[in-house]
Amino acid sequence: MFDLSKLYAGHKTQPDNPLCMGCSILEKEKPCHSMMDYTELEECSTLFLSDSIKYRSGGVVAFSKPEMDLIRESYTGKFVTAASVKCPSVGEAEMTPHNMNLCRVHLDATVDKVKPTLVFACGNLALKMLLKKSGITNKRGKAFEYVTSAGHKCTVVPIYHPYACIKEPRHVTLFKTDIQNAYEKYILGRKSENSFSYQTIMKYDEVVNLISELRMMKGQVFGVDIETTGLNFLTDDMMTVAISSRDNTWVIPLNHKDSPFKNDHRVFEQLKLFMEDPELAKVLHNSKFDLKFFMNKGIYTRNVWDTKVMHHIIDENMPKSLMDLVKYYFSNELEKL
């Protein structure tokens, strides 16, 4: 049998589009190259952008049928789809900086043709192609402004690729949440006012009065969070501790550069009264981190509730970082990140 890969090794296909000249993908064995999948698209407020086009039954599509089914299940509005790379089955490793720059001309033309208000960049390759950024896990759900060379402005929200959700179902919840949040904010224009405020405690007498007031609220639930100088509870220190009730938030600077309490152990004695009170529930996220810093100060917290552990009991398949949970439960409270 002939080895076709060896037979055609080094042979470069002549592209249908002269703007593709010089792209190394043309040397790859593909059923087709340079397929401008946007030429028949109409203007639409929402564009879902895949990684590379897929060749199916003699034609090209941006997403497979199972992927499209998941998108339709997740998005209730009208949308169109296109690929960020215009050759089929192209991996991220194949898209060198030179190849990306060549293909971005077609990507810009895609956005200019559709004129979307909102673009969902599905997966890391689409993210890199459109925004020249990487790291879909950290950037998913965030919003970025994008302007084409022709001047069309739109909002880009990176999300997991639907294939990643099919392969790993634990991503489905975040996939749907990111889509719904962006749809409500950028298409429907639903925004909420954030009235969050906090009080900084800068005098020892204020600390005493605060702790005394909190300890009178038996049976109440309080949120507790700390900021530290590092991750090692033995060598690093707490910079601030924040305590929230249902209606108020107080911040006490400890080892902060502007703190009046540096080396003042009386503040920790007051915190000990609050943190060790068994009749006051303290809610933390990933509490094992915070509690080690408190223990290093001789504070052994009682009546602890951990949102990370609690959400694992609710849905063990969903990621449980603090930002993931905030986006899921309090999406309307977030400003553009």
Secondary structure, DSSP 8 states (H G I E B T S, - for coil): ---HHHHTTT-----SSGGGTT-GGGGS--S-----TTTT----SEEEEEEE-EEETTEEESS-HHHHHHHHHH--S--EEEEEESSTT--GGG--HHHHHHHHHHHHHHHHHH--SEEEEESHHHHHHHHS---HHHHTT--EEEE-TT--EEEEEEE--HHHHHHSGGGHHHHHHHHHHHIIIIIS----------EE--SHHHHHHHHHHHHTSTT-EEEEEEEESSS-TTT--EEEEEEE-SS-EEEEESSSTT-TTTT-HHHHHHHHHHHT-TTSEEEESSHHHHHHHHHHTT----SEEEHHHHHHHH-TTS---HHHHHHHH-GGG----
